[in-house]
Amino acid sequence: MEKSTRKYNAGVILFPKWPIYCFVDHRENNVIREWLKAEKVPWTQVATFQAKIDAYERGGPELNPGLIVGPVAKNIHKMKIKGHKGHVQLRPMVCFGPFSNTEVTLLCGAIEKDFKLKPTNCKEHAQENREALLADRTRRRRERIDGETTRAVLQ
Amino acid sequence: MSELTEKLREQFSNEEYRNAYAESFLNSYVAAQIKVLREEYPLTQGELAEKIGTKQPGIARLENVNYSAWKVETLRKLARAFNVRLRIVFEEFGTLPDEIDRFNRRALVRQPFHRDPVFSPCEPAKQGTENVQNEAASQMQVEPPIAEMAKRPPQRDEGIAVSADSSFGGI
């Protein structure tokens, strides 16, 4: 086998150890991005959320205590993103896996107000999306939630 | 340039975005390092609480990535409990992507003073050795800490590094 000269290794993009994926709907829209836009979540809150995702993808559950808690329903957990300076408390529904125990999939958006999750059917919705993903593993993508389309609406 | 730097370049042109992002990562970093140092010591949350004069739920709160209301005095107490020093520095935003890319357990571990290779006790080498055997013996006495240092992962700083990149607001 030919040995690497290391000449072309500089641009190699490493895949994170703990990847976080987003569920996509039938029209291949990222449901988390769509939810952020629909809820008009402040851009600073999106930044807080994205920073938590970036930290989790590198440090995993061990270095991110208190980020993913639950279960809130069978196979469903909630991710806790504290409201930045009094903003809305983001509680996206997630599942570990479902194809590998080092990955997490964001299944749908939710917020918490007065200790209650909104929308009230978010857990059931998350379970449906998980089932759809198990049936078709292309129904998710690993992409940033602060992408161009989100920014264009929220910034 | 890292992949993350490329991705953050455009977003960071927005002042509010970069401040919120940096503060969010700082909260994660502090919580993770307190947890890692406690586990490495090793101490339970209850034992650490006793050492700094608080209750176990207080430690659980400090180890939560969403917590941001720590006080410098509490961090000082934690540093004393872990037998390390506290370091608070301001940083440029440009150092953030690299810090995030190196966010792993090894990068967060700090050795307590009694295991610190720089200050770990070793007998002083004998002066005026009369023969090679004595010289070799004195060198052997110096070897263990150097070997330990070689094994130690590269570290940029010691103690709890609280990087208040954007403001002092959270400290």
Chai-1 contact restraints between the chains, C-beta under 6 A:
chainA,res_idxA,chainB,res_idxB,connection_type,confidence,min_distance_angstrom,max_distance_angstrom,comment,restraint_id
A,I13,B,E3,contact,1.0,0.0,6.0,A-B,restraint_1
A,W43,B,Y17,contact,1.0,0.0,6.0,A-B,restraint_2
A,T44,B,E16,contact,1.0,0.0,6.0,A-B,restraint_3
A,T44,B,A20,contact,1.0,0.0,6.0,A-B,restraint_4
A,A47,B,Y17,contact,1.0,0.0,6.0,A-B,restraint_5
A,A47,B,A20,contact,1.0,0.0,6.0,A-B,restraint_6
A,A47,B,Y21,contact,1.0,0.0,6.0,A-B,restraint_7
A,T48,B,A20,contact,1.0,0.0,6.0,A-B,restraint_8
A,T48,B,S24,contact,1.0,0.0,6.0,A-B,restraint_9
A,A51,B,Y21,contact,1.0,0.0,6.0,A-B,restraint_10
A,A51,B,S24,contact,1.0,0.0,6.0,A-B,restraint_11
A,A51,B,F25,contact,1.0,0.0,6.0,A-B,restraint_12
A,D54,B,I100,contact,1.0,0.0,6.0,A-B,restraint_13
A,A55,B,F25,contact,1.0,0.0,6.0,A-B,restraint_14
A,A55,B,S28,contact,1.0,0.0,6.0,A-B,restraint_15
A,A55,B,F103,contact,1.0,0.0,6.0,A-B,restraint_16
A,R58,B,F103,contact,1.0,0.0,6.0,A-B,restraint_17
A,G59,B,F103,contact,1.0,0.0,6.0,A-B,restraint_18
A,L63,B,A32,contact,1.0,0.0,6.0,A-B,restraint_19
A,N64,B,V65,contact,1.0,0.0,6.0,A-B,restraint_20
A,P65,B,K35,contact,1.0,0.0,6.0,A-B,restraint_21
A,P65,B,E63,contact,1.0,0.0,6.0,A-B,restraint_22
A,G66,B,N64,contact,1.0,0.0,6.0,A-B,restraint_23
A,G66,B,V65,contact,1.0,0.0,6.0,A-B,restraint_24
A,G66,B,N66,contact,1.0,0.0,6.0,A-B,restraint_25
A,L67,B,V65,contact,1.0,0.0,6.0,A-B,restraint_26
A,K80,B,N66,contact,1.0,0.0,6.0,A-B,restraint_27
A,K82,B,N66,contact,1.0,0.0,6.0,A-B,restraint_28
A,H84,B,A20,contact,1.0,0.0,6.0,A-B,restraint_29
A,D146,B,Q11,contact,1.0,0.0,6.0,A-B,restraint_30
